[in-house]
Amino acid sequence: MLRINMSIAIVAMVKRNESVHIGGSQNEEGEFSWDDKEQSLITGAFFWGYIFTQVPGGRLAEIFGSKYIFGLSIFFSGILTLLVPWASSENPTKLIAIRAGLGLLEGATYPSMHAMLAKWAPPTERSRITAIVYSGAQAGTVLTLPLVGAIISAWGWRPAFYIMGGLPAIWIVFWIIFVYDTPQSHPRIDSRERKYFEESFQGSGLHSNHQKVPWGKILTSSPFYAIIIAGLASNWGFWTLLTLLPTYMKTMLHYDIKQNSLLSAVPYLAMWFFGVSYGLVADRLKTHGILSTKNVRKLSSVLCLGLPAVALFAVTFVGDDPLPTLLIFTFAVGMSGAKYSSYLSNHIDIAPNYAGTLLGIANACSTIPGWLAPLVASSITNNHQTLTNWHEVFYISSGIYALGCGYFLIFAAGDVQIWNHESQSDSERIQSQ
């Protein structure tokens, strides 16, 4: 919620060069004269800070636990969100700084959560649990886009940030009460459930020692680079659509702010539903012996990278017809939900002891598309909002999706890598195998 509310709010904040009429009524004008490049800097600044706390956040979670690192990151992100209206009224530079600070705080969230999942998601349930947990981001998107649109339509854009920024203060109370770093430290798990976790993780390669990170082996690992490349490709397409879809729907498809926010949420509802449903299927393919872990991850990459590549290429053939355009975008984003059972689970497959660190490195790389993709798109469409220019944006995203899919299919692995055990004693290594 906190990272993406700007994507829809900025449509209402900015003055447009031309008045857009929907059903005979004129859209309200924004109050800021930011051009397309300034807007892309504002939305993309989040990733300038986001990149720096990925690896530290993951490693600290592996050593000290994820509970407070994740919880405090979200809480203080809410406080910064409350400052967005003030910064916007001052000047774009202060708003960009706030957005970068928000990224700095949220950079630790995904890596710290991955470190927690390594301890809470048994190998036979890894795809579905990862999908359920991370699909919360899509649930947040589905709720945020129409909610922010409704708030803006009723009260203006400022209350949208006040409401969203205040929610973490309520959330963190429940987080502290109910969440624990490991099954062993949770006071309300009964003995049978605790035994199930202990038995499930036998042979998984996970242990509790805070060993040194084998940086050289990690940074020369082909399977790990497959994860990085897949993440880069996925995030390029994802952030192109997330940050620019509201603008495309307003300028090319001519939807007003309320219609825009509701329809922009539809693809992410599809992503949430498909991601969770497919996670169940992926685990069954593995537990029933139909596919190995490696082949489950590769099949999932075809769904989350290959099919969106085809969809974004196909959307260039439907012009500005709203219905097929929305259907194609919904299909592309919906299929992206398979990423939870693909490269996003793969860090834990190949190195559960360093899952937080690996995701931190991979996610740091994946932040690059978060600011570069909107910047490239805005440089193509800046003050030239035409279908031809938008098609160029979609061709680029389609090609990057396809390249990421191909690389992952060739180099991905599904087994625990030997360097995951590098600092263990011989007895610990034998026990974990």
ABEGO torsion letter per residue (X at the ends): XAAAAAAAAAAAABBBABBBBBGGBBBBBBABBBBAAAAAAAAAAAAAAAAAAAAAAAAAAAAAEAAAAAAAAAAAAAAAAAAAAAAAAABAAAAAAAAAAAAAAAAAAAAAAAAAAAAABBAAAAAAAAAAAAAAAAAAAAAAAAAAAAAAAAAEAAAAAAAAAAAAAAAAAAAAAABBABAAABAABBAAAAAAAAAAABGAGBBABBBBBBAAAAAABAAAAAAAAAAAAAAAAAAAAAAAAAAAAAAAAGBBAAAAAAAAAAAAAAAAAAAAAAAAAAAAAAAAGABBAAAAAAAAAAAAAAAAAAAAAAAAAAEABAAAAAAAAAAAAAAAAAAAABAAAAAAAABAAAAAAAAAAAAAAAAAAAAAAAAAAAAAABGBBBAAAAAAAAAAAAAAAAAAAAAAAAABBABBBAAAAAABBAAAAAAAX
